[in-house]
Amino acid sequence: MTSTAPTSNGASAGILSKLNAASSAEDFFTALDVPYDESVVRVARLHILKRMGQYLAQEDFSGLSEDVITSRCKANLERAYEDFVASSPLDHRVFKVLKEAVAPKTPANFVPFDELLK
């Protein structure tokens, strides 16, 4: 495995450094040894990585062994990938622009008709 020198948060630098240096979604799947369907990744690569990041943000790797960190990263990638296997990125809307696309929009200067009658 890679170096296990502690980082500033106490976690080892191995897999986290590898993932930080990854330049594609496929690099994440390869580094964590997670099988994937290219057609799913082709459509939802950014969504999968964004969702994985959301899951990882809930983790605390302080004081954990490299094996445990790797296992948790792998589980989070698998979980994020599965989110998009059976449904589309539009179903999950992990990005702000997609969330706002379905949010009801009320113009800032809109005055409801009922307010005019008061």
Phi, psi and omega in degrees: 000182183272181180304145179240031178294139181296146174261182183297336180263009177091347180279155178285155188272351187308274186293326180296321176294319178300314181292323178296329181271353182297141182248001178208163177299321179300326177298322178296312181298320179292313182299326182260004178055049179251121178290150181207158176265123183303326182292328177289313181294323180301321183276324191238021186307310182291326179293319178297312181293322177297315180295320177301317177300321177296318179293317180294330179297340179272356182267151172236109184268002183303127175075005181272153178286159179303321180296319180291318179299314179299316180298318179291319177298316179298314180299321179290323176293317178300317180297315179296318179298314180299329177303329186251002178289314185260356180217165185269164175302329178294331179291326185265328177048063181280342180260145183306317183298325178285326177294317181289337181294335181250354180289138178297135182251125175244122179302145182298330182259018180284131176240117180299147182304321179302326179292330180289333182278349183280000000 
